[in-house]
Amino acid sequence: MYNCDKISTDLDKRMWQIMVKDNEIKATVSPFAIRNGEIKVFDGKDGFVSMNQIVHKINIGHITDIHFSILELVNEFEFITSRQLLQLLEYKNIEISSQDKLNTKLEQLVKARILTRYYFDSKDGKGIYRIYCLEKMGKYLLESRGIECKWQPSDNTKTVPIIKKRLSGNQLIIAYLTKVKAFDSYAVKVSLRAKQANKGFKATGGRITLRKASKTIDFLFEVIRRENDWETRLIEKMKLFNDFYENFAPGDSGFQTLPQLVLVCEDDAHMAEAFKQIVINKLEIPKINLYFTTDLKQNAETLEKTFVEFKLDEKTQKYKINNAEIKLLG
């Protein structure tokens, strides 16, 4: 009989051993791209754990402030990988020593049913990473410390595309806060309102604010995945963005000036496919430059040249892809 706990731990250790810096990653396909027939597989723990048992673990020092720091990040990002957690903990100067030690703490939280865990599987094989999210006991522990937690059990039933959009957004936020000198702040979940449609919606990749001297700029990121019927979903979302920008007034959704919109695609071909849908359906946004980027572009050592835009060539009347160098991203 296989020891599932040992298999899971061994996989996490191997992931740590092969983990490299962003700019050393040689991947040609984003780990957050959609794969055909992909499903989400439960990799947590079944069974009952009482609050008394967890309180006992806290009292004897088996669950410490570092575990609570991990919980707060999982609560903030909703779905997250162990690599992303390590990067965020290091950014916040929370001492964790290594990915191996973080994986041990994550295993403790999963066994106590404070967190749970999933992985993706398809005909091409298992995904190379696991995704962590809250369990009911994690919500109770956070609320016991006065930390707002909107998690509910149905959150863990979210689909593969929704989770992969969040993971892509996580990677992007981490890239900006670790690589961009002008980085000021971020928001994982950004609520917007389309006034004419009288409908609220969210930018799936979050918000990044950059600040240098007296200059401030907000970026909204919308993550697009090649899910079923993704073109229709993109068209509907762009209609909402058009409504938001067309009817924008200072103060709307917390923005004093128009935020810049960036579409985050799976790869270069996907950027062209997405732009084609926008042009065919006449959904360009006149008030802003619409930028595109991809997951793998965030692995660059500097983000100055990670945006592209499509420009109409006046002579040929065809669109050309141009690199948009944004100095503020250096």
Residue frames as qw, qx, qy, qz and C-alpha x, y, z in Angstrom:
[[0.000, 0.889, 0.458, 0.000, 0.00, 0.00, 0.00],
 [0.404, 0.504, -0.024, 0.763, 1.27, 3.46, -0.88],
 [0.336, -0.565, -0.408, 0.634, 1.96, 6.04, 1.83],
 [0.257, 0.815, 0.380, 0.353, 0.14, 9.08, 0.40],
 [0.312, -0.937, 0.019, 0.158, 1.63, 11.47, 2.98],
 [0.609, -0.419, 0.429, 0.519, 5.13, 10.40, 2.00],
 [0.513, 0.433, 0.533, 0.515, 4.40, 10.70, -1.72],
 [0.045, 0.948, 0.263, 0.173, 3.04, 14.22, -1.22],
 [0.442, -0.831, 0.193, 0.277, 6.04, 15.27, 0.91],
 [0.657, -0.132, 0.505, 0.544, 8.52, 13.76, -1.57],
 [0.401, 0.671, 0.453, 0.429, 6.88, 15.65, -4.44],
 [0.139, -0.987, -0.076, -0.029, 7.10, 18.92, -2.53],
 [0.591, -0.608, 0.342, 0.405, 10.78, 18.26, -1.76],
 [0.613, 0.187, 0.522, 0.562, 11.57, 17.57, -5.41],
 [0.195, 0.884, 0.323, 0.275, 9.79, 20.80, -6.35],
 [0.349, -0.914, 0.122, 0.167, 12.06, 22.67, -3.92],
 [0.683, -0.311, 0.453, 0.481, 15.19, 21.00, -5.22],
 [0.488, 0.351, 0.525, 0.603, 14.46, 22.06, -8.82],
 [0.034, 0.937, 0.336, -0.092, 13.12, 25.52, -7.97],
 [0.546, 0.088, 0.126, 0.823, 15.10, 28.28, -9.66],
 [0.000, 0.460, 0.140, -0.877, 14.93, 32.04, -9.93],
 [0.542, 0.660, 0.352, -0.384, 12.25, 33.51, -12.19],
 [0.378, 0.789, -0.327, -0.357, 14.68, 34.61, -14.92],
 [0.100, -0.412, 0.894, 0.149, 16.27, 31.13, -15.00],
 [0.650, 0.261, 0.646, -0.302, 12.99, 29.37, -15.74],
 [0.031, -0.262, 0.711, 0.652, 13.14, 27.88, -19.24],
 [0.421, 0.421, 0.775, -0.210, 9.46, 26.93, -19.56],
 [0.009, 0.028, 0.544, 0.839, 7.83, 27.50, -22.94],
 [0.393, -0.505, -0.618, -0.456, 4.27, 26.91, -21.70],
 [0.272, -0.486, 0.342, -0.757, 2.80, 28.69, -18.71],
 [0.138, -0.068, -0.946, 0.285, 2.07, 26.41, -15.74],
 [0.266, 0.379, 0.531, -0.710, -1.18, 28.37, -15.41],
 [0.376, 0.193, -0.522, -0.740, -2.34, 27.71, -18.98],
 [0.805, 0.052, 0.311, -0.503, -5.43, 25.54, -19.50],
 [0.035, -0.269, 0.927, 0.261, -4.77, 21.93, -20.53],
 [0.605, -0.047, -0.510, -0.610, -7.32, 19.81, -22.39],
 [0.771, -0.276, -0.551, -0.161, -9.53, 17.74, -20.09],
 [0.262, 0.290, -0.613, 0.686, -7.92, 19.14, -16.97],
 [0.606, -0.619, -0.433, -0.249, -9.58, 18.44, -13.63],
 [0.158, -0.647, 0.481, -0.570, -9.00, 19.53, -10.04],
 [0.758, -0.123, -0.639, 0.049, -8.11, 16.66, -7.69],
 [0.565, -0.767, 0.094, -0.288, -8.53, 16.77, -3.90],
 [0.680, 0.291, -0.537, 0.406, -5.22, 16.19, -2.10],
 [0.276, -0.592, 0.367, -0.662, -6.20, 17.21, 1.43],
 [0.090, 0.069, -0.932, 0.343, -7.23, 15.17, 4.45],
 [0.569, -0.422, -0.490, -0.508, -10.54, 13.57, 5.31],
 [0.557, -0.299, -0.678, 0.375, -11.82, 12.98, 8.81],
 [0.312, -0.885, -0.254, -0.235, -12.75, 15.09, 11.80],
 [0.484, 0.107, -0.386, 0.778, -10.48, 17.47, 13.71],
 [0.302, -0.822, -0.478, 0.071, -11.93, 19.31, 16.71],
 [0.082, 0.880, -0.119, 0.452, -11.14, 22.86, 17.70],
 [0.692, -0.683, 0.228, -0.050, -9.92, 21.51, 21.05],
 [0.896, 0.012, 0.212, 0.391, -7.28, 19.49, 19.21],
 [0.473, 0.666, 0.062, 0.574, -6.13, 22.57, 17.31],
 [0.306, -0.886, 0.128, -0.323, -6.05, 24.72, 20.46],
 [0.854, -0.444, 0.218, 0.164, -3.89, 22.05, 22.06],
 [0.773, 0.312, 0.154, 0.531, -1.46, 22.21, 19.10],
 [0.132, 0.837, -0.030, 0.531, -1.27, 25.98, 19.56],
 [0.589, -0.776, 0.138, -0.179, -0.71, 25.66, 23.31],
 [0.849, -0.328, 0.299, 0.286, 2.20, 23.23, 22.92],
 [0.099, -0.730, 0.390, 0.552, 3.80, 25.28, 20.12],
 [0.540, 0.131, 0.752, 0.354, 3.04, 23.03, 17.16],
 [0.271, 0.751, 0.446, 0.405, 1.10, 25.86, 15.53],
 [0.429, -0.417, -0.131, 0.791, 2.92, 29.19, 15.80],
 [0.169, 0.760, 0.079, -0.622, 2.77, 32.76, 14.50],
 [0.019, -0.350, 0.698, 0.625, 4.42, 31.62, 11.26],
 [0.139, 0.334, 0.921, 0.146, 1.50, 29.27, 10.65],
 [0.140, 0.768, 0.480, -0.400, -0.84, 32.21, 11.17],
 [0.024, 0.624, -0.333, -0.707, 1.19, 34.31, 8.70],
 [0.074, -0.016, 0.886, 0.458, 0.72, 31.53, 6.14],
 [0.126, 0.569, 0.802, -0.134, -3.01, 31.47, 6.90],
 [0.100, 0.752, 0.160, -0.631, -3.33, 35.22, 6.39],
 [0.042, 0.432, -0.588, -0.683, -1.69, 34.99, 2.96],
 [0.062, 0.212, 0.940, 0.258, -3.88, 32.07, 1.89],
 [0.107, 0.688, 0.612, -0.374, -6.90, 34.06, 3.07],
 [0.071, 0.689, -0.113, -0.713, -5.79, 37.11, 1.09],
 [0.149, 0.396, -0.679, -0.601, -5.01, 35.30, -2.18],
 [0.819, 0.102, 0.129, -0.549, -7.67, 32.54, -1.87],
 [0.978, 0.146, 0.104, 0.111, -5.71, 30.01, -3.99],
 [0.036, 0.888, -0.458, -0.010, -1.93, 29.91, -3.91],
 [0.888, 0.213, -0.372, 0.163, 1.07, 27.63, -4.55],
 [0.755, -0.551, -0.070, 0.349, 3.82, 26.88, -2.03],
 [0.581, 0.159, 0.131, 0.787, 6.36, 28.70, -4.23],
 [0.032, -0.698, -0.225, -0.679, 4.20, 31.82, -4.27],
 [0.632, -0.748, -0.195, -0.051, 3.78, 31.59, -0.50],
 [0.758, -0.271, -0.017, 0.592, 7.55, 31.42, 0.01],
 [0.365, 0.392, 0.176, 0.826, 8.11, 34.47, -2.19],
 [0.278, -0.765, -0.233, -0.531, 5.49, 36.47, -0.29],
 [0.748, -0.624, -0.155, 0.165, 6.79, 35.43, 3.12],
 [0.673, -0.053, 0.045, 0.736, 10.32, 36.44, 2.10],
 [0.135, 0.585, 0.220, 0.769, 9.05, 39.78, 0.80],
 [0.484, -0.768, -0.161, -0.387, 7.34, 40.40, 4.15],
 [0.161, 0.574, -0.657, 0.461, 10.59, 39.47, 5.97],
 [0.834, -0.338, 0.213, -0.381, 8.94, 36.53, 7.72],
 [0.038, -0.547, 0.836, 0.030, 11.68, 34.02, 8.53],
 [0.929, 0.083, 0.093, -0.349, 10.89, 30.63, 7.04],
 [0.522, -0.497, 0.650, 0.239, 14.44, 29.41, 6.16],
 [0.050, -0.214, 0.829, 0.514, 13.61, 27.32, 3.11],
 [0.621, 0.024, -0.395, -0.676, 10.91, 25.94, 0.83],
 [0.517, -0.029, -0.852, 0.073, 11.41, 22.57, 2.53],
 [0.094, -0.167, -0.687, 0.701, 10.51, 24.01, 5.95],
 [0.427, 0.127, -0.004, -0.895, 7.54, 25.86, 4.49],
 [0.612, 0.015, -0.665, -0.428, 6.28, 22.60, 2.96],
 [0.341, -0.111, -0.856, 0.373, 6.52, 20.96, 6.39],
 [0.145, 0.207, 0.445, -0.859, 4.38, 23.70, 7.93],
 [0.532, 0.125, -0.319, -0.774, 1.89, 23.46, 5.10],
 [0.526, -0.040, -0.842, -0.113, 1.64, 19.71, 5.66],
 [0.124, -0.173, -0.742, 0.636, 0.92, 20.34, 9.36],
 [0.339, 0.219, 0.150, -0.903, -1.87, 22.78, 8.46],
 [0.582, 0.091, -0.579, -0.564, -3.36, 20.34, 5.94],
 [0.408, -0.079, -0.895, 0.165, -3.27, 17.43, 8.42],
 [0.003, -0.274, -0.617, 0.738, -5.05, 19.61, 10.98],
 [0.156, 0.625, 0.710, 0.285, -7.64, 20.49, 8.31],
 [0.111, -0.721, -0.145, 0.669, -6.86, 24.18, 8.72],
 [0.274, 0.550, -0.443, -0.652, -5.88, 24.30, 5.06],
 [0.851, 0.214, 0.478, -0.037, -6.71, 21.95, 2.24],
 [0.161, -0.531, 0.616, 0.559, -4.87, 21.15, -0.97],
 [0.799, 0.495, 0.281, -0.192, -5.55, 20.29, -4.62],
 [0.282, -0.387, 0.613, 0.628, -3.59, 19.49, -7.76],
 [0.626, 0.515, -0.108, -0.576, -4.51, 19.50, -11.44],
 [0.522, -0.113, 0.821, 0.201, -4.62, 16.33, -13.52],
 [0.621, 0.565, -0.120, -0.530, -5.14, 15.69, -17.24],
 [0.965, 0.248, 0.079, 0.033, -4.31, 13.13, -19.89],
 [0.491, 0.712, -0.360, 0.351, -0.88, 14.77, -20.07],
 [0.617, -0.047, -0.603, 0.504, -0.24, 13.92, -16.42],
 [0.409, -0.760, -0.413, 0.291, -0.35, 15.63, -13.05],
 [0.127, 0.937, -0.067, 0.319, 0.47, 19.28, -12.61],
 [0.635, 0.251, -0.466, 0.563, 3.86, 20.09, -11.08],
 [0.004, -0.244, 0.436, -0.866, 2.45, 22.14, -8.20],
 [0.230, -0.515, -0.816, 0.129, -0.23, 21.98, -5.54],
 [0.130, -0.543, -0.139, -0.818, -2.77, 24.64, -4.69],
 [0.254, -0.251, -0.739, 0.571, -3.56, 25.58, -1.10],
 [0.285, -0.500, -0.243, -0.781, -6.78, 27.13, 0.16],
 [0.294, -0.316, 0.544, -0.720, -8.64, 27.53, 3.43],
 [0.399, -0.309, -0.861, -0.068, -10.67, 24.99, 5.36],
 [0.433, -0.754, -0.361, -0.337, -13.35, 25.75, 7.95],
 [0.707, -0.551, -0.209, 0.392, -10.91, 25.56, 10.86],
 [0.484, 0.100, 0.087, 0.865, -8.65, 28.08, 9.15],
 [0.130, -0.641, -0.308, -0.691, -11.53, 30.55, 8.95],
 [0.630, -0.711, -0.310, -0.041, -12.29, 30.08, 12.67],
 [0.703, -0.308, -0.100, 0.633, -8.64, 30.65, 13.64],
 [0.289, 0.316, 0.174, 0.887, -8.35, 33.82, 11.58],
 [0.319, -0.696, -0.317, -0.560, -11.57, 35.24, 12.98],
 [0.713, -0.580, -0.317, 0.234, -10.38, 34.43, 16.52],
 [0.536, -0.238, 0.003, 0.810, -7.56, 36.93, 15.89],
 [0.140, 0.763, 0.230, -0.587, -9.89, 39.58, 14.52],
 [0.102, -0.297, 0.627, 0.713, -8.88, 38.99, 10.89],
 [0.658, 0.386, 0.101, -0.638, -11.69, 39.33, 8.37],
 [0.177, -0.149, 0.927, 0.296, -12.27, 36.11, 6.46],
 [0.618, 0.283, -0.003, -0.733, -14.97, 35.85, 3.81],
 [0.189, 0.211, -0.931, -0.231, -14.16, 32.24, 2.93],
 [0.765, -0.002, 0.316, -0.561, -17.08, 29.84, 2.65],
 [0.660, -0.115, 0.737, 0.089, -17.06, 26.11, 1.81],
 [0.697, 0.628, 0.345, -0.033, -18.40, 26.67, -1.71],
 [0.111, 0.889, -0.373, -0.242, -15.23, 28.65, -2.56],
 [0.370, -0.432, 0.802, 0.185, -13.30, 25.39, -2.74],
 [0.663, 0.376, 0.647, 0.013, -15.59, 24.16, -5.53],
 [0.281, 0.816, -0.156, -0.481, -14.38, 26.83, -7.96],
 [0.898, 0.424, 0.111, 0.026, -13.40, 25.61, -11.40],
 [0.776, -0.080, 0.200, 0.592, -9.93, 25.04, -12.86],
 [0.368, 0.604, 0.204, 0.677, -10.03, 28.22, -15.05],
 [0.322, -0.897, -0.085, -0.289, -11.05, 30.41, -12.09],
 [0.766, -0.573, 0.125, 0.263, -8.23, 29.02, -9.95],
 [0.719, 0.129, 0.240, 0.639, -5.64, 29.33, -12.73],
 [0.139, 0.815, 0.161, 0.539, -6.64, 32.96, -13.29],
 [0.519, -0.849, 0.045, -0.086, -5.99, 33.60, -9.61],
 [0.826, -0.304, 0.214, 0.423, -2.61, 31.82, -9.70],
 [0.541, 0.480, 0.227, 0.652, -1.59, 33.83, -12.76],
 [0.129, -0.895, -0.088, -0.418, -2.64, 37.03, -10.96],
 [0.732, -0.656, 0.081, 0.165, -0.63, 35.98, -7.90],
 [0.778, 0.025, 0.213, 0.591, 2.49, 35.51, -10.01],
 [0.294, 0.698, 0.198, 0.622, 2.03, 38.91, -11.57],
 [0.393, -0.892, -0.027, -0.222, 1.60, 40.68, -8.23],
 [0.808, -0.467, 0.159, 0.324, 4.69, 38.94, -6.83],
 [0.665, 0.323, 0.213, 0.638, 6.72, 39.95, -9.90],
 [0.074, 0.823, 0.117, 0.552, 5.80, 43.61, -9.43],
 [0.530, -0.834, 0.058, -0.140, 6.40, 43.82, -5.70],
 [0.819, -0.380, 0.250, 0.350, 9.79, 42.10, -5.99],
 [0.658, 0.169, 0.365, 0.637, 11.12, 43.60, -9.24],
 [0.180, 0.750, 0.297, 0.563, 9.67, 47.09, -9.75],
 [0.363, -0.023, -0.384, 0.849, 11.33, 49.89, -7.81],
 [0.230, -0.197, -0.038, -0.952, 8.30, 52.16, -8.17],
 [0.455, -0.378, -0.791, -0.156, 5.95, 49.55, -6.67],
 [0.226, -0.371, 0.287, -0.853, 3.61, 51.11, -4.13],
 [0.521, -0.023, 0.652, -0.550, 0.73, 48.75, -3.36],
 [0.253, -0.012, -0.851, -0.459, -1.48, 45.96, -4.66],
 [0.632, 0.008, 0.407, -0.660, -5.00, 44.64, -4.28],
 [0.221, -0.032, 0.959, 0.174, -5.86, 41.02, -5.02],
 [0.143, 0.577, 0.798, 0.104, -9.58, 41.58, -5.49],
 [0.014, -0.187, 0.058, 0.981, -10.76, 44.76, -7.21],
 [0.263, 0.603, 0.741, -0.135, -14.45, 45.55, -7.52],
 [0.040, -0.078, 0.320, 0.943, -15.53, 47.74, -10.46],
 [0.376, 0.541, 0.625, -0.419, -18.91, 48.96, -11.62],
 [0.156, 0.224, 0.619, 0.737, -20.33, 49.25, -15.11],
 [0.182, 0.265, 0.360, -0.876, -22.69, 52.18, -14.59],
 [0.489, 0.169, -0.350, -0.781, -24.79, 51.89, -17.72],
 [0.583, -0.048, -0.788, -0.193, -25.28, 48.13, -17.26],
 [0.564, -0.564, 0.239, -0.554, -25.70, 48.70, -13.51],
 [0.978, -0.058, -0.197, 0.021, -23.52, 45.68, -12.87],
 [0.378, -0.785, 0.490, 0.018, -20.57, 45.04, -10.59],
 [0.939, 0.280, -0.165, 0.113, -17.60, 42.99, -11.77],
 [0.614, -0.686, 0.300, 0.251, -13.99, 42.23, -10.82],
 [0.444, 0.732, -0.513, -0.060, -10.62, 42.49, -12.52],
 [0.979, -0.150, -0.132, -0.034, -9.42, 38.88, -12.21],
 [0.749, 0.259, -0.298, 0.531, -5.71, 39.76, -11.99],
 [0.493, -0.638, -0.320, 0.497, -6.00, 42.47, -9.35],
 [0.165, 0.968, 0.036, 0.185, -4.58, 45.98, -9.16],
 [0.713, -0.137, -0.095, 0.681, -1.01, 47.30, -8.97],
 [0.013, 0.996, 0.085, 0.018, -0.19, 50.90, -8.02],
 [0.716, 0.108, -0.046, 0.688, 3.19, 52.37, -8.94],
 [0.148, -0.981, -0.120, 0.046, 4.49, 55.62, -7.54],
 [0.690, 0.035, 0.013, 0.723, 7.60, 57.65, -8.38],
 [0.132, 0.006, -0.087, 0.987, 8.03, 61.15, -7.02],
 [0.388, 0.253, 0.287, -0.838, 4.74, 62.90, -7.80],
 [0.528, 0.203, -0.571, -0.595, 3.72, 60.42, -10.49],
 [0.485, -0.028, 0.804, -0.344, 1.24, 57.63, -9.71],
 [0.534, 0.189, -0.551, -0.613, -0.29, 55.08, -12.04],
 [0.671, -0.060, 0.631, -0.385, -2.76, 52.27, -11.41],
 [0.311, 0.234, -0.807, -0.443, -2.81, 49.09, -13.48],
 [0.795, 0.011, 0.366, -0.484, -5.80, 46.78, -13.69],
 [0.054, 0.329, -0.901, -0.279, -5.01, 43.24, -14.82],
 [0.833, 0.139, 0.147, -0.515, -7.56, 41.00, -16.46],
 [0.271, -0.332, 0.889, 0.163, -6.41, 37.38, -16.79],
 [0.770, 0.321, -0.158, -0.528, -7.70, 35.45, -19.81],
 [0.422, -0.258, 0.867, 0.059, -7.48, 31.66, -20.10],
 [0.396, 0.161, -0.679, -0.596, -8.33, 29.38, -23.03],
 [0.366, 0.119, 0.819, -0.425, -11.30, 27.88, -21.22],
 [0.232, 0.449, 0.821, 0.264, -14.40, 26.63, -22.99],
 [0.095, 0.846, 0.462, 0.250, -16.12, 29.48, -24.82],
 [0.480, -0.446, -0.140, 0.743, -13.37, 31.88, -23.73],
 [0.182, 0.229, 0.349, 0.891, -14.00, 34.22, -26.66],
 [0.306, -0.679, -0.513, -0.426, -17.60, 34.83, -25.56],
 [0.587, -0.647, -0.336, 0.354, -16.46, 35.39, -21.97],
 [0.441, -0.155, 0.081, 0.880, -13.85, 37.89, -23.15],
 [0.001, -0.453, -0.446, -0.772, -16.41, 39.80, -25.22],
 [0.452, -0.740, -0.469, -0.170, -18.81, 40.07, -22.28],
 [0.601, -0.538, -0.190, 0.560, -16.03, 41.20, -19.94],
 [0.350, 0.041, 0.216, 0.910, -14.74, 43.80, -22.40],
 [0.157, -0.661, -0.482, -0.553, -18.26, 45.23, -22.68],
 [0.547, -0.756, -0.326, 0.150, -18.18, 45.82, -18.92],
 [0.558, -0.314, 0.047, 0.766, -14.72, 47.40, -19.09],
 [0.183, 0.383, 0.395, 0.814, -15.89, 49.67, -21.91],
 [0.345, -0.779, -0.438, -0.285, -18.84, 50.75, -19.78],
 [0.626, -0.614, -0.192, 0.440, -16.55, 51.40, -16.80],
 [0.473, -0.145, 0.183, 0.850, -14.08, 53.52, -18.81],
 [0.075, 0.513, 0.486, 0.704, -16.67, 55.36, -20.88],
 [0.393, -0.778, -0.321, -0.370, -18.57, 56.51, -17.79],
 [0.670, -0.194, -0.408, 0.590, -15.61, 56.94, -15.44],
 [0.127, -0.896, 0.003, -0.425, -15.55, 59.81, -12.97],
 [0.247, 0.468, -0.646, 0.551, -12.82, 60.55, -10.39],
 [0.438, -0.285, 0.584, -0.621, -13.41, 58.46, -7.28],
 [0.886, 0.091, -0.183, -0.416, -15.10, 55.56, -9.08],
 [0.967, -0.045, -0.232, 0.094, -14.03, 52.25, -7.51],
 [0.666, -0.649, 0.070, 0.362, -11.37, 54.14, -5.54],
 [0.626, 0.153, 0.291, 0.707, -9.51, 55.52, -8.59],
 [0.026, -0.752, -0.120, 0.647, -8.84, 59.24, -8.95],
 [0.293, 0.582, -0.465, -0.599, -7.67, 58.88, -12.55],
 [0.894, 0.264, -0.177, -0.315, -8.27, 56.26, -15.23],
 [0.653, -0.426, 0.616, 0.114, -6.42, 53.04, -14.41],
 [0.326, 0.509, -0.667, -0.435, -4.45, 51.36, -17.18],
 [0.914, 0.027, 0.258, -0.313, -5.90, 48.04, -18.37],
 [0.107, 0.522, -0.823, -0.196, -3.62, 45.08, -19.15],
 [0.934, 0.048, -0.051, -0.351, -4.86, 41.74, -20.51],
 [0.291, -0.532, 0.795, -0.011, -2.82, 38.77, -19.26],
 [0.848, 0.292, -0.238, -0.372, -2.81, 35.92, -21.79],
 [0.941, -0.218, 0.248, 0.069, -1.42, 32.39, -21.85],
 [0.654, -0.123, 0.420, 0.617, 1.11, 33.03, -24.65],
 [0.043, -0.347, 0.294, 0.890, 1.92, 35.32, -27.60],
 [0.105, -0.219, -0.793, -0.558, -0.55, 33.61, -29.93],
 [0.179, -0.621, -0.738, 0.194, -3.26, 34.01, -27.32],
 [0.094, -0.531, -0.116, 0.834, -2.60, 37.78, -27.19],
 [0.101, 0.126, -0.550, -0.819, -3.27, 38.00, -30.94],
 [0.195, -0.385, -0.874, -0.222, -6.37, 35.83, -30.64],
 [0.166, -0.633, -0.573, 0.494, -7.74, 38.01, -27.83],
 [0.025, -0.438, 0.114, 0.892, -6.99, 41.25, -29.70],
 [0.095, -0.099, -0.752, -0.645, -8.73, 39.88, -32.82],
 [0.180, -0.567, -0.803, 0.034, -11.90, 39.27, -30.79],
 [0.142, -0.624, -0.300, 0.708, -11.78, 42.80, -29.41],
 [0.021, 0.296, -0.386, -0.873, -11.40, 44.37, -32.89],
 [0.114, -0.248, -0.852, -0.447, -14.01, 42.18, -34.59],
 [0.247, -0.657, -0.708, 0.074, -16.53, 43.07, -31.90],
 [0.110, 0.688, 0.067, 0.714, -15.51, 46.75, -31.85],
 [0.660, -0.695, -0.282, 0.050, -14.61, 46.72, -28.18],
 [0.534, 0.264, -0.223, 0.772, -11.50, 48.92, -28.24],
 [0.346, -0.793, -0.384, 0.324, -11.36, 51.43, -25.40],
 [0.406, 0.775, 0.080, 0.478, -10.59, 54.92, -26.84],
 [0.298, -0.924, 0.104, -0.217, -9.59, 56.56, -23.56],
 [0.602, -0.616, 0.498, 0.099, -6.60, 54.27, -22.82],
 [0.406, 0.508, -0.734, -0.197, -3.82, 52.31, -24.47],
 [0.940, -0.180, 0.106, -0.269, -4.80, 48.66, -24.18],
 [0.068, 0.630, -0.773, 0.019, -1.74, 46.60, -23.22],
 [0.965, -0.029, -0.196, -0.174, -1.19, 42.85, -23.34],
 [0.063, -0.624, 0.763, -0.157, 1.25, 40.58, -21.54],
 [0.830, -0.003, -0.531, -0.172, 1.71, 36.87, -20.80],
 [0.828, -0.561, 0.010, -0.013, 2.42, 34.73, -17.75],
 [0.874, -0.020, 0.023, 0.484, 5.96, 33.87, -18.83],
 [0.310, 0.713, -0.038, 0.627, 6.90, 37.51, -19.46],
 [0.497, -0.817, 0.073, -0.284, 6.69, 38.02, -15.68],
 [0.916, -0.264, 0.042, 0.299, 9.76, 35.79, -15.30],
 [0.526, 0.655, -0.090, 0.535, 11.99, 38.45, -16.87],
 [0.546, -0.166, -0.390, 0.722, 14.62, 40.04, -14.65],
 [0.050, 0.277, 0.161, -0.946, 13.06, 43.45, -15.29],
 [0.344, 0.556, 0.748, -0.118, 9.48, 44.17, -16.33],
 [0.051, 0.556, -0.130, -0.819, 10.16, 47.27, -18.48],
 [0.295, 0.299, -0.623, -0.659, 9.55, 45.38, -21.74],
 [0.176, 0.135, 0.966, -0.135, 6.80, 42.98, -20.70],
 [0.440, 0.594, 0.416, -0.530, 3.91, 44.95, -22.25],
 [0.242, 0.075, 0.664, 0.704, 2.93, 44.80, -25.91],
 [0.386, 0.557, 0.325, -0.660, 0.30, 46.73, -27.85],
 [0.507, 0.372, 0.679, 0.380, -1.30, 46.34, -31.26],
 [0.051, 0.617, -0.040, -0.785, -1.00, 49.37, -33.56],
 [0.669, 0.625, 0.401, -0.031, -2.65, 49.95, -36.92],
 [0.447, -0.202, 0.424, 0.761, -0.11, 50.48, -39.72],
 [0.337, 0.671, 0.146, -0.644, -1.43, 53.41, -41.77],
 [0.212, 0.480, -0.642, -0.559, 0.21, 52.18, -44.96],
 [0.187, 0.035, -0.961, -0.202, -0.87, 48.55, -44.88],
 [0.612, -0.283, -0.036, -0.738, -3.99, 49.05, -42.75],
 [0.821, -0.144, -0.551, 0.023, -2.97, 45.96, -40.80],
 [0.564, -0.792, 0.151, -0.181, -2.31, 45.70, -37.11],
 [0.621, 0.420, -0.555, 0.361, 1.27, 45.17, -35.94],
 [0.749, -0.599, -0.248, 0.135, 2.44, 44.03, -32.54],
 [0.286, 0.721, -0.312, 0.548, 4.80, 46.48, -30.83],
 [0.606, -0.275, -0.543, 0.512, 6.78, 46.21, -27.63],
 [0.177, -0.879, -0.121, -0.427, 5.73, 48.99, -25.26],
 [0.572, 0.074, -0.498, 0.647, 8.66, 49.98, -23.08],
 [0.408, -0.833, -0.213, -0.305, 7.36, 51.38, -19.78],
 [0.350, 0.512, -0.518, 0.589, 10.28, 52.96, -17.87],
 [0.487, -0.510, 0.314, -0.636, 8.28, 53.04, -14.64],
 [0.970, -0.131, -0.075, -0.189, 8.32, 49.23, -14.61],
 [0.615, 0.482, -0.514, 0.352, 12.09, 49.15, -14.20]]
